[in-house]
């Protein structure tokens, strides 16, 4: 096969030329839409699991089950909540595992494949998988209104998302796209803007979910989330341009050849070699420390995906409405902390991406401690106000990772990072679920200490990157790690 021409290589590697080929902000709308789809349905999905576990799995009278999640405070309702929650926690754990096992394997191949055949096919794949999962949730919910379906039927909806690489692959392809079209100097800012779009979707989804549920029902919420995901897929299909220049021969490859190239074992070896080969100025150490940090971040954050809503239901008797108020306030502060923190800390004060990330992880650690010791709802509100800079951590970590790599290596490095992130729920989901189930009656917030420990580790790793960067900048030698 003929290699890429000089023009192809130039377009792939020169920031100025890459910027003119694709704009900066064209991915924000679909990211906002898919984030909205995920978050408008998250709490409602957990609520529906609890209800169906009560009526079907435990075969309890519907009149009693209707009291769950309605802010009743009677001892009988609290006791029923404690009986039903372990069923829901197990299903949510299964969802986390489904979104981890296969995506972890796929991510090793998808990044190098997208370096050659383009980012847009991967974006379409991951967004479509998410859309199909939401569609299946809506279908199963509709069927459950006519038949007594066990809540484990919802596990069918986990399959399309898992087969398409789940959220980790989706975000990896998004951040690879950003790295393609930005220069090193502004990459951190652009990733922060993308994070703002992500948090914006979370905010609107969380604000609207309880209102939609109150005036309609769970099926309507799931239909709205499905429609939002469909619009995201259509936007990518019709409006997004390819961010890398694909050679003529690669573009004319048959679909069968492209799929065959996807699962070549050699690609895994190339990905590992790209991540672990020596680089100048501690580049390898910075990349690997960044990947470890992202993995620790996902491990700690898994508590939010598995048991946090169950925790606030049990500890503070919150229904979907109060939960959505809290998460909406958190998203507002995350967006403000992400944009203002990045602008003030990077542009005005001059901190590096690693320095800003370390502040973000320290804020996450304080927030997790607040969850562990919270006895009143205002404790959590105070925590999100004090720790608003926690929103800077993820984007800044990805920024210093990409800055330590050459443009042609970014897809492979982000793929390996995504694989490492996808593996984290395999340990985190069972751990948080079992800790929560065993401490439910005496200390339901105990899982927060695990998150605090992991975020503390992330803080230390980010600080190590700061030290390496300081050594690099103060040295006159060409260092190789």
C-alpha positions as CSV (number, residue, x, y, z in Angstrom):
1,X,0.0,0.0,0.0
2,X,1.3,3.4,-0.9
3,X,2.1,5.6,2.1
4,X,0.6,9.0,2.8
5,X,1.9,11.9,0.7
6,X,3.7,14.9,2.1
7,X,0.5,16.9,2.0
8,X,-1.2,14.1,4.0
9,X,1.5,14.1,6.7
10,X,1.4,17.9,6.9
11,X,-2.3,18.0,7.4
12,X,-2.1,15.4,10.0
13,X,0.6,17.0,12.0
14,X,0.6,20.8,11.4
15,X,-1.8,22.6,13.9
16,X,-2.4,25.6,11.7
17,X,-3.5,23.5,8.7
18,X,-5.6,21.2,10.9
19,X,-7.4,24.1,12.4
20,X,-8.6,25.4,9.0
21,X,-10.0,22.0,8.0
22,X,-12.5,21.6,10.9
23,X,-13.9,24.2,13.3
24,X,-13.5,24.1,17.1
25,X,-17.1,24.0,18.2
26,X,-18.9,21.7,15.8
27,X,-18.9,18.7,18.3
28,X,-20.4,20.6,21.2
29,X,-24.1,20.2,20.0
30,X,-24.0,16.4,19.8
31,X,-22.0,16.1,23.1
32,X,-24.6,18.4,24.8
33,X,-27.5,16.3,23.3
34,X,-26.0,12.9,24.4
35,X,-25.2,14.2,27.8
36,X,-28.7,15.5,28.2
37,X,-30.0,12.1,27.1
38,X,-27.9,10.3,29.6
39,X,-28.8,12.6,32.5
40,X,-32.5,13.2,32.0
41,X,-33.0,9.5,32.4
42,X,-30.4,8.4,35.0
43,X,-32.3,9.1,38.2
44,X,-35.6,8.1,36.6
45,X,-34.1,4.8,35.5
46,X,-32.9,4.1,39.0
47,X,-36.3,5.0,40.3
48,X,-38.0,2.7,37.8
49,X,-35.7,-0.1,38.8
50,X,-36.6,0.4,42.5
51,X,-40.3,0.4,41.7
52,X,-40.2,-2.8,39.5
53,X,-38.0,-4.6,42.0
54,X,-40.6,-3.8,44.6
55,X,-43.6,-4.8,42.6
56,X,-42.2,-7.8,40.7
57,X,-39.0,-9.1,42.4
58,X,-40.4,-8.8,45.9
59,X,-44.1,-9.1,44.8
60,X,-45.2,-6.3,47.2
61,X,-48.5,-4.5,46.8
62,X,-48.4,-1.6,44.3
63,X,-50.0,0.7,46.8
64,X,-47.0,0.2,49.2
65,X,-44.4,0.4,46.3
66,X,-46.0,3.7,45.1
67,X,-44.8,5.3,48.4
68,X,-41.1,4.7,47.5
69,X,-39.3,7.8,46.2
70,X,-42.1,10.1,47.2
71,X,-40.4,11.5,50.3
72,X,-42.4,9.5,52.8
73,X,-40.6,9.3,56.1
74,X,-42.5,6.6,57.9
75,X,-40.4,3.7,59.4
76,X,-42.3,1.2,57.3
77,X,-41.4,3.0,54.0
78,X,-37.7,3.3,55.1
79,X,-37.6,-0.4,55.9
80,X,-39.1,-1.2,52.5
81,X,-36.6,1.0,50.8
82,X,-33.8,-0.9,52.6
83,X,-35.2,-4.2,51.3
84,X,-35.6,-3.1,47.7
85,X,-32.3,-1.1,47.2
86,X,-30.0,-4.2,47.0
87,X,-31.9,-5.5,44.0
88,X,-31.4,-2.1,42.2
89,X,-27.8,-1.8,43.2
90,X,-27.0,-5.2,41.7
91,X,-28.6,-4.2,38.3
92,X,-26.7,-0.9,38.3
93,X,-23.5,-2.8,39.0
94,X,-24.3,-5.1,36.0
95,X,-24.7,-2.0,33.8
96,X,-21.3,-0.7,34.9
97,X,-19.7,-4.1,34.2
98,X,-21.3,-4.3,30.8
99,X,-19.9,-0.9,29.9
100,X,-16.5,-2.0,31.0
101,X,-15.6,-5.5,29.8
102,X,-16.1,-5.3,26.0
103,X,-15.2,-1.6,25.7
104,X,-11.9,-2.2,27.5
105,X,-11.0,-4.7,24.8
106,X,-12.3,-2.6,21.9
107,X,-10.5,0.6,22.8
108,X,-7.1,-0.9,22.2
109,X,-8.1,-1.3,18.5
110,X,-10.4,1.6,17.9
111,X,-7.8,4.4,18.5
112,X,-5.2,3.2,16.0
113,X,-8.0,2.3,13.5
114,X,-9.3,5.9,13.7
115,X,-5.8,7.3,13.2
116,X,-5.9,5.6,9.8
117,X,-9.5,5.5,8.7
118,X,-10.9,8.6,10.5
119,X,-12.6,9.7,13.7
120,X,-16.1,10.2,12.3
121,X,-17.0,6.4,11.9
122,X,-16.0,5.9,15.6
123,X,-18.1,8.9,16.6
124,X,-21.1,7.5,14.7
125,X,-20.6,4.0,16.2
126,X,-20.5,5.1,19.8
127,X,-23.3,7.7,19.6
128,X,-25.5,5.1,17.8
129,X,-24.9,2.5,20.4
130,X,-25.9,4.9,23.1
131,X,-29.1,5.8,21.2
132,X,-30.1,2.2,20.8
133,X,-29.6,1.5,24.5
134,X,-32.0,4.4,25.3
135,X,-34.5,3.1,22.8
136,X,-34.4,-0.3,24.4
137,X,-35.0,1.2,27.8
138,X,-38.1,3.0,26.5
139,X,-39.4,-0.2,24.9
140,X,-38.9,-2.3,28.0
141,X,-40.5,0.4,30.2
142,X,-43.5,0.4,27.8
143,X,-43.8,-3.4,28.0
144,X,-43.6,-3.3,31.8
145,X,-46.8,-1.3,31.9
146,X,-48.6,-4.2,30.3
147,X,-46.7,-7.2,31.7
148,X,-45.0,-7.8,35.0
149,X,-41.4,-7.7,33.8
150,X,-38.6,-8.4,36.1
151,X,-36.2,-5.4,36.3
152,X,-33.4,-7.6,35.1
153,X,-34.9,-7.3,31.6
154,X,-33.3,-3.9,31.4
155,X,-30.0,-5.6,31.2
156,X,-30.8,-6.2,27.5
157,X,-30.5,-2.4,27.0
158,X,-26.9,-2.5,28.2
159,X,-25.8,-4.5,25.1
160,X,-25.8,-1.9,22.3
161,X,-23.8,0.6,24.4
162,X,-21.3,-2.1,25.4
163,X,-20.9,-3.4,21.8
164,X,-20.2,0.2,20.6
165,X,-17.5,0.9,23.2
166,X,-19.7,2.8,25.8
167,X,-19.0,6.2,27.2
168,X,-15.3,5.8,27.5
169,X,-14.8,5.1,23.7
170,X,-17.3,8.0,22.9
171,X,-15.3,10.5,25.0
172,X,-12.0,9.2,23.7
173,X,-13.1,9.8,20.1
174,X,-14.3,13.3,21.0
175,X,-11.1,14.2,22.7
176,X,-9.1,12.7,19.8
177,X,-11.1,14.9,17.4
178,X,-10.3,18.0,19.6
179,X,-6.6,17.1,19.6
180,X,-6.7,16.8,15.8
181,X,-8.0,20.4,15.3
182,X,-6.3,22.4,18.0
183,X,-2.8,23.5,18.7
184,X,-0.9,22.5,21.9
185,X,-1.3,26.0,23.3
186,X,-5.1,26.2,23.2
187,X,-5.9,22.5,23.6
188,X,-6.6,22.8,27.3
189,X,-9.0,25.6,26.8
190,X,-10.9,23.8,24.0
191,X,-11.1,20.6,26.1
192,X,-12.5,22.8,28.9
193,X,-15.2,24.1,26.5
194,X,-16.1,20.6,25.5
195,X,-16.3,19.7,29.2
196,X,-18.6,22.7,29.6
197,X,-20.9,21.3,26.9
198,X,-20.9,17.9,28.6
199,X,-21.8,19.5,32.0
200,X,-24.3,21.7,30.3
201,X,-26.2,18.7,29.0
202,X,-26.0,17.2,32.5
203,X,-27.4,20.4,34.0
204,X,-30.4,20.6,31.6
205,X,-31.1,16.9,31.9
206,X,-31.0,17.0,35.7
207,X,-33.2,20.1,35.9
208,X,-35.8,18.8,33.5
209,X,-36.0,15.1,34.6
210,X,-38.0,15.6,37.8
211,X,-40.4,18.1,36.1
212,X,-41.0,15.8,33.1
213,X,-41.6,12.8,35.5
214,X,-44.0,14.8,37.6
215,X,-46.2,15.9,34.8
216,X,-45.9,12.8,32.7
217,X,-44.3,9.4,33.5
218,X,-41.1,7.4,33.3
219,X,-41.8,6.2,29.7
220,X,-42.1,9.8,28.5
221,X,-38.7,10.6,30.1
222,X,-37.1,7.6,28.3
223,X,-38.7,8.6,25.0
224,X,-37.3,12.2,25.3
225,X,-33.8,10.8,26.1
226,X,-34.0,8.6,23.0
227,X,-35.1,11.5,20.8
228,X,-32.2,13.6,22.1
229,X,-29.7,10.7,21.3
230,X,-31.2,10.3,17.8
231,X,-30.7,14.1,17.1
232,X,-27.0,13.7,18.2
233,X,-26.5,10.8,15.8
234,X,-28.1,12.8,12.9
235,X,-26.0,15.8,13.7
236,X,-22.8,13.8,13.5
237,X,-23.9,12.0,10.3
238,X,-24.9,15.2,8.5
239,X,-22.8,18.0,10.0
240,X,-19.5,16.7,11.3
241,X,-16.5,16.7,9.0
242,X,-13.6,14.3,9.2
243,X,-10.8,15.7,11.3
244,X,-7.9,13.8,9.7
245,X,-6.8,13.5,6.1
246,X,-7.4,9.9,5.0
247,X,-5.2,8.7,2.1
248,X,-6.8,7.8,-1.2
249,X,-6.0,4.1,-0.8
250,X,-7.4,4.0,2.8
251,X,-10.6,5.8,1.7
252,X,-11.2,3.3,-1.1
253,X,-10.7,0.2,1.1
254,X,-13.7,-2.0,1.3
255,X,-15.8,-2.2,4.5
256,X,-14.6,-5.8,4.9
257,X,-11.0,-4.8,4.7
258,X,-11.5,-2.0,7.2
259,X,-13.2,-4.3,9.6
260,X,-10.4,-6.8,9.2
261,X,-7.9,-4.2,9.9
262,X,-9.8,-3.3,13.1
263,X,-9.0,-6.5,15.0
264,X,-5.4,-7.2,14.0
265,X,-3.3,-8.2,17.0
266,X,-0.5,-6.1,15.7
267,X,-2.5,-3.0,16.4
268,X,-2.5,-3.8,20.1
269,X,1.3,-4.2,20.1
270,X,1.6,-0.9,18.2
271,X,-0.7,0.8,20.8
272,X,1.4,-0.5,23.7
273,X,4.6,0.4,22.0
274,X,3.3,3.9,21.4
275,X,2.4,4.4,25.1
276,X,5.5,2.8,26.6
277,X,8.4,3.8,24.3
278,X,10.9,6.3,25.7
279,X,10.3,10.0,25.0
280,X,12.3,13.1,25.5
281,X,11.8,15.4,28.5
282,X,10.0,12.8,30.6
283,X,7.2,12.4,28.0
284,X,6.6,8.8,28.7
285,X,6.4,9.3,32.4
286,X,4.0,12.2,32.0
287,X,1.8,10.2,29.7
288,X,1.7,7.1,31.9
289,X,1.1,9.1,35.1
290,X,-1.7,10.9,33.3
291,X,-3.3,7.6,32.3
292,X,-3.0,6.3,35.9
293,X,-4.7,9.5,37.0
294,X,-7.6,9.1,34.6
295,X,-8.1,5.5,35.7
296,X,-8.1,6.5,39.4
297,X,-10.6,9.3,38.6
298,X,-13.0,6.8,36.9
299,X,-12.6,4.3,39.8
300,X,-13.6,7.0,42.3
301,X,-16.4,8.5,40.2
302,X,-18.0,5.1,39.8
303,X,-19.7,5.7,43.2
304,X,-21.9,8.3,41.5
305,X,-22.9,5.8,38.8
306,X,-23.8,2.9,41.2
307,X,-24.9,4.0,44.7
308,X,-25.0,7.8,45.1
309,X,-28.7,8.2,44.2
310,X,-29.5,5.2,46.5
311,X,-27.4,6.9,49.2
312,X,-29.3,10.2,49.1
313,X,-32.6,8.3,49.0
314,X,-31.7,6.4,52.1
315,X,-29.8,9.1,54.0
316,X,-31.9,12.2,53.2
317,X,-35.1,10.7,51.9
318,X,-34.6,12.4,48.5
319,X,-36.9,11.6,45.6
320,X,-36.0,12.4,42.0
321,X,-37.1,16.0,42.4
322,X,-34.7,16.9,45.3
323,X,-31.9,14.8,43.7
324,X,-32.3,16.7,40.4
325,X,-32.1,20.0,42.3
326,X,-28.9,19.0,43.9
327,X,-27.3,17.6,40.7
328,X,-28.4,20.7,38.8
329,X,-26.7,23.0,41.3
330,X,-23.6,20.8,41.1
331,X,-23.5,21.0,37.3
332,X,-23.8,24.8,37.4
333,X,-20.9,25.1,39.8
334,X,-18.9,22.5,37.7
335,X,-19.4,24.6,34.5
336,X,-18.4,27.8,36.3
337,X,-15.5,26.2,38.0
338,X,-14.3,24.6,34.8
339,X,-14.4,27.8,32.7
340,X,-13.5,30.4,35.3
341,X,-10.9,28.1,37.0
342,X,-9.2,27.4,33.7
343,X,-9.2,31.0,32.6
344,X,-8.0,32.4,36.0
345,X,-5.5,29.6,36.8
346,X,-4.1,29.1,33.4
347,X,-4.3,32.4,31.6
348,X,-4.0,34.9,34.5
349,X,-1.9,33.0,37.1
350,X,0.0,30.8,34.6
351,X,-0.4,27.4,36.1
352,X,0.2,24.4,34.0
353,X,-2.5,21.9,33.0
354,X,-1.0,19.4,35.5
355,X,-1.2,22.1,38.3
356,X,-4.8,22.9,37.6
357,X,-5.6,19.1,37.4
358,X,-4.1,18.6,40.9
359,X,-6.3,21.3,42.3
360,X,-9.3,19.7,40.7
361,X,-8.4,16.3,42.2
362,X,-7.8,17.8,45.6
363,X,-11.3,19.4,45.4
364,X,-12.8,16.0,44.5
365,X,-11.1,14.5,47.5
366,X,-12.7,17.1,49.8
367,X,-16.1,16.5,48.2
368,X,-15.9,12.8,48.8
369,X,-15.0,13.3,52.4
370,X,-18.1,15.5,52.7
371,X,-20.2,12.7,51.3
372,X,-18.8,10.3,53.8
373,X,-19.5,12.5,56.9
374,X,-22.7,14.3,55.6
375,X,-25.6,14.0,58.0
376,X,-27.7,16.9,56.6
377,X,-28.5,17.8,53.0
378,X,-26.9,21.3,53.4
379,X,-23.6,19.5,54.0
380,X,-23.6,18.3,50.4
381,X,-24.6,21.8,49.1
382,X,-21.7,23.4,51.0
383,X,-19.3,20.8,49.6
384,X,-20.2,21.5,46.0
385,X,-19.8,25.2,46.6
386,X,-16.4,24.9,48.2
387,X,-15.1,22.3,45.7
388,X,-16.3,23.9,42.5
389,X,-12.8,23.6,40.9
390,X,-13.2,19.8,40.8
391,X,-14.6,20.3,37.2
392,X,-11.1,21.2,35.9
393,X,-9.5,17.8,36.6
394,X,-10.5,15.6,33.7
395,X,-10.0,18.1,30.8
396,X,-6.7,19.3,32.2
397,X,-5.4,15.7,32.6
398,X,-6.2,14.9,29.0
399,X,-4.6,18.2,27.9
400,X,-1.2,17.4,29.5
401,X,-1.3,13.9,28.2
402,X,-1.9,15.1,24.6
403,X,0.7,17.8,25.0
404,X,3.3,15.1,25.8
405,X,2.6,13.2,22.6
406,X,3.1,13.8,18.9
407,X,-0.1,14.3,16.9
408,X,0.1,10.9,15.1
409,X,0.3,9.1,18.5
410,X,-2.7,10.7,20.2
411,X,-5.3,8.2,19.0
412,X,-3.3,5.2,20.3
413,X,-2.5,6.9,23.6
414,X,-6.1,8.0,24.2
415,X,-7.3,4.5,23.3
416,X,-5.0,2.9,25.8
417,X,-6.1,5.5,28.4
418,X,-9.7,4.7,27.6
419,X,-9.1,1.0,27.9
420,X,-7.5,1.5,31.3
421,X,-10.5,3.7,32.3
422,X,-13.0,1.1,31.1
423,X,-11.4,-1.6,33.3
424,X,-11.8,0.5,36.4
425,X,-15.6,-0.3,37.0
426,X,-14.8,-4.0,36.9
427,X,-13.3,-3.5,40.4
428,X,-15.1,-0.3,41.4
429,X,-18.7,-1.2,40.8
430,X,-18.7,-4.5,42.9
431,X,-16.6,-2.7,45.6
432,X,-18.9,0.3,46.0
433,X,-22.0,-1.9,45.6
434,X,-21.0,-4.4,48.3
435,X,-19.6,-1.7,50.7
436,X,-22.9,0.2,50.3
437,X,-25.0,-2.9,50.9
438,X,-23.1,-3.9,54.0
439,X,-23.0,-0.4,55.5
440,X,-26.6,0.6,54.5
441,X,-28.1,0.3,57.9
442,X,-25.4,1.9,60.0
443,X,-23.3,4.2,57.7
444,X,-24.6,4.5,54.2
445,X,-22.0,7.2,53.3
446,X,-19.0,4.9,54.0
447,X,-18.3,4.4,50.3
448,X,-17.2,8.1,50.2
449,X,-14.0,7.3,52.1
450,X,-13.0,4.9,49.2
451,X,-13.5,7.7,46.7
452,X,-11.6,10.2,48.8
453,X,-8.6,7.8,49.0
454,X,-8.6,7.4,45.2
455,X,-8.9,11.1,44.5
456,X,-6.0,11.6,47.0
457,X,-3.9,9.2,44.9
458,X,-4.9,11.2,41.7
459,X,-3.8,14.4,43.4
460,X,-0.4,12.9,44.2
461,X,0.1,11.6,40.6
462,X,-0.8,15.0,39.2
463,X,1.7,16.7,41.5
464,X,4.4,14.2,40.3
465,X,3.7,15.4,36.7
466,X,4.1,19.0,38.0
467,X,7.5,18.1,39.4
468,X,8.6,16.4,36.2
469,X,7.5,19.4,34.1
470,X,9.4,21.8,36.4
471,X,12.5,19.7,36.1
472,X,12.1,19.6,32.3
473,X,11.7,23.4,32.1
474,X,14.6,24.1,34.4
475,X,17.0,21.7,32.6
476,X,19.2,22.6,29.6
477,X,19.5,19.0,28.6
478,X,17.5,16.8,26.2
479,X,16.2,14.3,28.7
480,X,14.9,10.8,27.9
481,X,12.9,8.8,30.4
